[in-house]
């Protein structure tokens, strides 16, 4: 149940928030990692479970350095 909620939150982020944040922050480039961090989070949560999936996702986001040029 909790997995489905987290996946739904990520889906909403991918559909709406990602593009809004890009416009607000002025980021016009594509993600440098493949799959994107949000897609990776969905895969990790489904495969590893909630805690490990969130941990792996956080590490991935931090390694991406999203707030640098």
LOTIVEX-897311 format. One line per field, with one value per atom (N, C-alpha, C): residue in one letter; atom name; x, y, z. Coordinates in steps of 0.05 Angstrom, whole numbers, plus 5000, padded with zeros to 4 digits. Atoms other than C-alpha are relative to their C-alpha. Layout:
residuo: A,...;
atomo: CA,...;
x: X,...;
y: Y,...;
z: Z,...;
//
This chain:
residuo: X,X,X,X,X,X,X,X,X,X,X,X,X,X,X,X,X,X,X,X,X,X,X,X,X,X,X,X,X,X,X,X,X,X,X,X,X,X,X,X,X,X,X,X,X,X,X,X,X,X,X,X,X,X,X,X,X,X,X,X,X,X,X,X,X,X,X,X,X,X,X,X,X,X,X,X,X,X,X,X,X,X,X,X,X,X,X,X,X,X,X,X,X,X,X,X,X,X,X,X,X,X,X,X,X,X,X,X,X,X,X,X,X,X,X,X,X,X,X,X,X,X,X,X,X,X,X,X,X,X,X,X,X,X,X,X,X,X,X,X,X,X,X,X,X,X,X,X,X,X,X,X,X,X,X,X,X,X,X,X,X,X,X,X,X,X,X,X,X,X,X,X,X,X,X,X,X,X,X,X,X,X,X,X,X,X,X,X,X,X,X,X,X,X,X,X,X,X,X,X,X,X,X,X,X,X,X;
atomo: N,CA,C,N,CA,C,N,CA,C,N,CA,C,N,CA,C,N,CA,C,N,CA,C,N,CA,C,N,CA,C,N,CA,C,N,CA,C,N,CA,C,N,CA,C,N,CA,C,N,CA,C,N,CA,C,N,CA,C,N,CA,C,N,CA,C,N,CA,C,N,CA,C,N,CA,C,N,CA,C,N,CA,C,N,CA,C,N,CA,C,N,CA,C,N,CA,C,N,CA,C,N,CA,C,N,CA,C,N,CA,C,N,CA,C,N,CA,C,N,CA,C,N,CA,C,N,CA,C,N,CA,C,N,CA,C,N,CA,C,N,CA,C,N,CA,C,N,CA,C,N,CA,C,N,CA,C,N,CA,C,N,CA,C,N,CA,C,N,CA,C,N,CA,C,N,CA,C,N,CA,C,N,CA,C,N,CA,C,N,CA,C,N,CA,C,N,CA,C,N,CA,C,N,CA,C,N,CA,C,N,CA,C,N,CA,C,N,CA,C,N,CA,C,N,CA,C,N,CA,C,N,CA,C,N,CA,C,N,CA,C;
x: 5016,5000,5017,4982,5055,5016,4985,5094,4984,5018,5035,4997,5002,5028,5025,4975,5101,5004,4998,5100,4980,5020,5037,5011,4988,5073,5021,4980,5131,4988,5014,5083,4990,5010,5051,5024,4977,5120,5010,4990,5141,4981,5020,5076,4999,5005,5072,5023,4980,5125,5027,4974,5186,5001,4999,5168,4997,5004,5144,5027,4975,5209,5022,4981,5250,4995,5006,5214,5006,4995,5220,5030,4971,5294,5015,4987,5309,5018,4984,5338,4988,5010,5332,5014,4986,5375,4988,5011,5357,5016,4986,5376,5025,4975,5448,5003,5000,5433,4977,5021,5393,4998,5026,5342,5002,5001,5323,4998,5000,5327,4972,5027,5252,4992,5005,5247,5017,4983,5305,4988,5013,5268,4977,5022,5207,5010,4989,5249,5012,4988,5288,4980,5020,5226,4986,5013,5193,5018,4981,5255,5010,4987,5286,4982,5018,5227,5002,5002,5211,5025,4977,5270,5025,4977,5325,4997,5006,5292,5003,4997,5288,5029,4971,5360,5015,4986,5385,4992,5009,5343,5014,4987,5372,5029,4971,5443,5002,5000,5427,4996,5005,5399,5024,4977,5458,5024,4977,5508,4996,5007,5472,5008,4994,5487,4981,5020,5422,5001,5000,5436,5026,4976,5501,4997,5002,5513,5014;
y: 4976,5000,5025,4977,5049,5004,4999,5031,5014,4988,5049,5030,4972,5116,5015,4987,5133,5001,5001,5112,5021,4980,5156,5028,4974,5215,5006,4997,5205,5005,4996,5200,5029,4972,5267,5019,4983,5298,5000,5002,5272,5015,4988,5297,5031,4972,5366,5016,4985,5388,5003,5000,5370,5024,4979,5418,5027,4974,5473,5008,4993,5470,5008,4992,5472,5028,4973,5535,5020,4982,5568,5004,4999,5551,5007,4993,5565,4979,5022,5497,4990,5008,5482,4976,5023,5421,4974,5026,5348,4988,5014,5302,4987,5011,5280,4970,5029,5210,4986,5016,5155,4974,4986,5136,5024,4977,5201,4992,5007,5205,4992,5008,5201,4973,5027,5140,4980,5018,5109,4995,5003,5122,4980,5018,5085,4971,5026,5026,4989,5008,5024,4993,5006,5027,4974,5025,4971,4976,5023,4927,4995,5003,4941,5004,4994,4962,5030,4971,5029,5012,4988,5042,4999,5002,5016,5016,4985,5047,5030,4972,5115,5008,4995,5110,5001,5000,5092,5024,4977,5147,5026,4977,5199,5001,5001,5177,5007,4994,5181,5030,4972,5251,5017,4985,5275,4997,5005,5244,5015,4985,5280,5029,4971,5348,5018,4986,5378,5031,4971,5448,5013,4989,5459,5003,4996,5481,4978;
z: 5000,5000,5000,4999,5019,4975,5025,4957,4979,5021,4913,5005,4994,4949,4991,5008,4939,4970,5030,4866,4988,5009,4857,5003,4995,4888,4979,5020,4841,4972,5025,4782,4997,5000,4801,4996,5003,4808,4971,5028,4739,4981,5018,4707,5003,4996,4738,5012,4985,4787,4986,5014,4746,4980,5020,4689,5014,4986,4737,5013,4987,4777,4979,5021,4713,4990,5009,4691,5021,4979,4759,5004,4995,4768,4974,5025,4695,4989,5009,4682,4973,5026,4608,4988,5011,4602,5010,4993,4605,5023,4978,4662,4988,5011,4654,5006,4994,4682,4986,5012,4651,5015,5000,4676,5018,4983,4709,5029,4971,4785,5009,4992,4792,4990,5011,4747,5015,4985,4784,5028,4974,4850,4998,5003,4824,4997,5004,4802,5026,4975,4867,5022,4980,4911,4993,5008,4871,5005,4999,4871,5029,4975,4939,5025,4978,4982,5007,4995,5013,5011,4987,5059,4983,5017,5014,4975,5025,4953,5004,4994,4985,5006,4994,5010,4974,5026,4940,4984,5015,4910,5010,4988,4958,4992,5009,4942,4971,5029,4868,4995,5003,4874,5009,4990,4915,4981,5018,4866,4973,5025,4808,5003,4994,4841,4984,5015,4816,5003,4995,4844,4990,5011,4807,4970,5029,4735,4986;
//
